[in-house]
Amino acid sequence: MEHNKPKPDDRSDNVEKLQEMVQNTIENMEEAEETIQFSDGEDIQQVKAKNKRRQASIESMQAEMKDEAEAENNKYQ
């Protein structure tokens, strides 16, 4: 009987992945802001609310990037 072994935890590229996610989120925010000029009141409020959530996500990802960078510098000890 063969047991499923979990894959080893490879965190070596987490910072790069997080940076890409932050950049994509920023681009989505910018695109959403551009659509506001063609939107009405309720849509504008939805875009602003979504961008506020995106900003919170960016802040979380940046904090995680900092943690990952520190862990990488400490060789994940």
C-alpha positions in Angstrom: 0.0 0.0 0.0 1.4 3.4 -1.0 0.9 6.3 1.3 0.4 9.8 0.0 3.2 12.0 1.2 2.6 15.7 1.4 4.7 17.8 -0.8 7.5 19.6 1.0 6.7 23.2 2.0 8.4 25.3 -0.7 8.1 28.9 0.3 11.1 30.0 -1.8 9.0 32.1 -4.2 6.2 33.3 -1.9 7.5 36.9 -1.8 7.6 37.0 -5.6 4.1 35.6 -5.8 2.8 38.1 -3.3 4.4 41.0 -5.2 2.7 39.8 -8.3 -0.7 39.6 -6.5 -0.2 43.1 -5.1 0.6 44.5 -8.6 -2.5 42.7 -10.1 -4.7 44.1 -7.3 -3.3 47.6 -7.9 -4.1 47.3 -11.6 -7.6 46.1 -10.8 -8.1 49.1 -8.6 -6.9 51.5 -11.3 -9.2 49.9 -13.9 -12.1 50.1 -11.5 -11.4 53.8 -10.8 -11.4 54.5 -14.6 -14.9 52.9 -14.9 -16.3 55.3 -12.2 -16.6 58.1 -14.8 -19.1 56.0 -16.8 -21.0 54.8 -13.7 -24.0 56.0 -11.7 -24.4 56.4 -8.0 -24.9 52.9 -6.8 -22.2 51.5 -9.1 -19.8 54.1 -7.9 -20.4 53.2 -4.3 -19.9 49.5 -5.2 -16.6 50.2 -6.9 -15.4 52.4 -4.1 -16.3 49.7 -1.5 -14.5 47.0 -3.6 -11.4 49.2 -3.9 -11.5 49.7 -0.2 -11.4 46.0 0.3 -8.7 45.7 -2.3 -6.6 48.2 -0.4 -7.0 46.2 2.8 -5.9 43.1 0.9 -2.9 44.9 -0.4 -1.9 45.9 3.1 -2.3 42.3 4.3 -0.2 41.0 1.4 2.5 43.5 2.1 2.6 42.5 5.7 2.8 38.8 4.6 5.6 39.7 2.2 7.5 41.3 5.0 7.1 38.2 7.2 8.1 35.9 4.3 11.2 38.0 3.5 12.2 37.9 7.2 11.6 34.1 7.3 13.6 33.7 4.1 16.5 35.7 5.5 16.4 33.5 8.6 16.2 30.4 6.4 12.7 29.5 7.7 13.9 28.6 11.2 
